[in-house]
Amino acid sequence: MSPKKVREFFSRLAAANPEPKGELEYATPFQLLVAVVLSAQATDKGVNRATRALFRDHPTPQAIATLGEEGLIDYIQTIGLFRTKAKNVATLSRLLLERHGGEVPHERAALEALPGVGRKTANVVLNIAFKEPTIAVDTHIFRVGNRTGLAPGKTVEAVEQKLLKVVPAEFRLHAHHWLILLGRYTCKARSPDCVHCGVFDLCAWKEKNV
């Protein structure tokens, strides 16, 4: 996709949704971190159902560290991989207290040193909590990047690096959200809704059904 088309692509997404928001529910950077860790291989709706009660009763690292792994399971057992996630969240809560005074660190390396936190999770936290222009590539963004020709790549990291290179600076802060929403609701894996896509004419996909 040419630079002119890329700019038009994001201009249209921005015009349609100037202030895009993620769908995970949280009130603090810590709660965002926990929600993103829990969202791996799970839906945002499923995570929100579990975390409403969890964050109401145990909203801080201290509270969750005190609750412990077994206590966490009672709250999140409807989420896939809940035992591993309970262990990770209990441990990262304790490590935040021990290493960072109970605050979520603003550095990628420190975030990725926490259990259950990989590059994608760190990117989400840096972007949403700290307003850094990172782009967290999930399955939706990976699909959109390749299908449209916006940022083709064989790996998640390759797509991320290509997006960071081609997305104009003024659109980079919200690019992550725009692309996730496009992939989740329009450019779906099965039966993409090309007829109602605002950027269909810019898309390079040969099989688009417009």
C-alpha positions in Angstrom: 0.0 0.0 0.0 1.4 3.4 -1.0 2.1 6.1 1.6 -0.8 8.1 0.1 -3.2 5.2 0.5 -1.9 4.5 4.1 -2.6 8.1 5.1 -6.1 8.0 3.5 -6.7 4.6 5.2 -6.1 6.0 8.7 -7.7 9.4 7.9 -11.0 7.5 7.3 -10.7 5.4 10.4 -10.0 8.5 12.4 -12.9 10.4 11.0 -15.3 7.5 11.8 -14.0 7.0 15.3 -11.8 10.0 16.5 -11.2 8.6 20.1 -11.3 4.8 19.9 -11.4 2.9 23.2 -10.4 -0.6 24.1 -13.2 -2.9 25.4 -11.6 -4.2 28.5 -12.9 -2.6 31.7 -10.5 -1.1 34.2 -10.0 1.9 36.5 -6.2 1.9 37.0 -3.0 0.9 35.1 -2.8 -2.1 37.4 -6.3 -3.2 36.6 -5.5 -2.7 32.9 -2.4 -4.9 33.2 -4.3 -7.7 35.0 -7.2 -7.5 32.4 -4.8 -7.8 29.5 -2.9 -10.7 31.0 -6.3 -12.4 31.6 -7.4 -11.7 28.0 -4.9 -14.0 26.3 -6.9 -16.6 24.4 -10.1 -15.2 25.9 -12.7 -12.6 24.8 -12.8 -9.2 26.3 -16.5 -9.8 27.3 -15.5 -12.9 29.2 -12.7 -11.1 31.0 -15.0 -8.2 31.9 -17.5 -10.5 33.4 -14.8 -12.0 35.7 -13.0 -8.8 36.6 -16.0 -6.7 37.6 -16.3 -8.7 40.8 -12.5 -9.2 41.2 -11.7 -5.4 40.9 -14.6 -4.5 43.1 -13.4 -6.7 45.9 -9.6 -6.6 45.3 -8.7 -3.5 43.3 -5.0 -3.2 44.1 -1.7 -5.2 43.9 -1.7 -5.5 47.7 -5.3 -6.8 47.7 -4.6 -9.4 45.0 -1.3 -10.5 46.4 -3.1 -11.1 49.7 -5.9 -12.9 47.9 -3.4 -15.3 46.4 -3.6 -17.8 43.6 -6.3 -20.0 45.0 -8.5 -17.0 45.9 -8.1 -15.7 42.4 -9.3 -18.9 40.8 -12.7 -18.4 42.4 -13.0 -15.1 40.4 -11.5 -16.1 37.1 -12.4 -19.8 36.6 -14.7 -18.9 33.7 -11.7 -17.7 31.7 -9.6 -20.1 29.7 -6.2 -21.1 31.2 -7.4 -19.8 34.5 -5.0 -21.7 36.7 -1.9 -20.5 34.9 -3.4 -17.0 34.8 -4.2 -17.0 38.5 -0.6 -17.9 39.2 0.8 -15.2 37.0 -1.5 -12.5 38.3 -0.8 -13.4 41.9 2.9 -13.4 41.3 3.0 -10.2 39.2 1.0 -8.4 42.0 3.6 -9.5 44.5 6.5 -8.4 42.3 4.9 -5.0 41.7 5.0 -4.5 45.4 8.5 -5.8 45.8 10.1 -4.1 42.8 8.0 -1.1 41.9 6.3 0.1 45.1 3.0 -1.2 43.9 3.0 0.8 40.7 3.0 -0.5 37.1 6.4 0.3 35.5 6.6 2.6 32.5 9.5 0.6 30.9 9.0 -2.2 28.5 11.8 -4.4 30.0 10.3 -4.1 33.5 6.9 -5.0 32.2 8.1 -8.0 30.2 10.0 -9.2 33.3 6.6 -9.8 35.0 5.0 -13.3 34.6 2.3 -13.5 31.9 3.5 -10.3 30.3 4.9 -10.6 26.7 5.6 -8.0 24.1 1.9 -7.7 23.1 0.7 -7.1 26.6 3.5 -4.6 27.3 2.6 -2.7 24.2 -1.1 -2.5 25.2 -0.2 -1.2 28.7 2.3 1.3 27.3 -0.2 2.5 24.7 -3.3 2.8 26.9 -2.0 3.6 30.3 1.0 5.7 29.3 -0.1 7.1 25.9 3.0 5.7 24.1 2.5 5.2 20.3 3.0 1.5 20.4 1.1 -1.0 18.3 0.2 -4.3 19.9 -0.3 -6.9 17.1 -2.9 -9.5 17.9 -4.6 -12.0 15.6 -7.0 -9.2 14.3 -4.2 -6.8 13.5 -2.0 -9.5 12.0 -4.9 -10.4 9.7 -5.7 -6.8 8.7 -2.1 -6.0 8.1 -1.6 -8.9 5.7 -5.0 -9.0 4.1 -5.2 -5.3 3.2 -1.6 -5.0 2.2 -1.1 -2.3 4.9 1.7 -4.2 6.7 2.3 -7.7 5.3 4.6 -9.9 7.4 5.0 -13.6 8.3 5.3 -13.0 12.0 3.5 -10.8 14.6 6.7 -8.8 15.2 7.3 -8.3 11.5 3.8 -6.8 11.1 4.4 -4.6 14.2 7.7 -3.3 12.8 6.1 -2.6 9.4 3.2 -0.8 11.0 5.5 1.4 13.1 7.3 2.3 9.9 4.3 3.0 7.6 1.7 4.5 10.0 1.9 8.3 9.9 3.0 9.8 13.3 -0.3 11.6 13.9 -2.2 8.3 13.7 0.2 6.1 15.6 -1.3 6.5 19.1 -4.7 5.2 18.1 -3.7 2.9 15.3 -3.8 -0.2 17.6 -7.4 0.4 18.5 -8.6 1.3 15.0 -7.1 -1.8 13.5 -8.4 -4.1 16.2 -11.9 -2.8 15.8 -11.6 -3.1 12.1 -10.5 -6.7 12.3 -12.9 -7.7 15.1 -16.1 -6.3 13.5 -15.5 -5.7 9.8 -12.4 -7.4 8.4 -13.3 -10.7 10.2 -11.5 -14.0 9.7 -14.6 -15.6 8.2 -17.1 -13.7 6.1 -15.5 -10.3 6.2 -18.0 -7.5 5.8 -16.4 -5.8 2.9 -19.6 -4.1 1.7 -19.7 -2.0 4.9 -15.9 -1.4 5.2 -14.9 2.3 5.0 -11.5 1.5 3.5 -12.5 -1.3 1.0 -11.3 0.6 -2.0 -7.9 1.0 -0.5 -7.6 -2.7 0.4 -5.4 -4.9 -1.8 -7.2 -8.2 -0.9 -8.0 -9.9 -4.2 -11.0 -11.8 -2.7 -12.9 -8.9 -1.2 -16.6 -9.3 -1.8 -17.7 -5.8 -2.8 
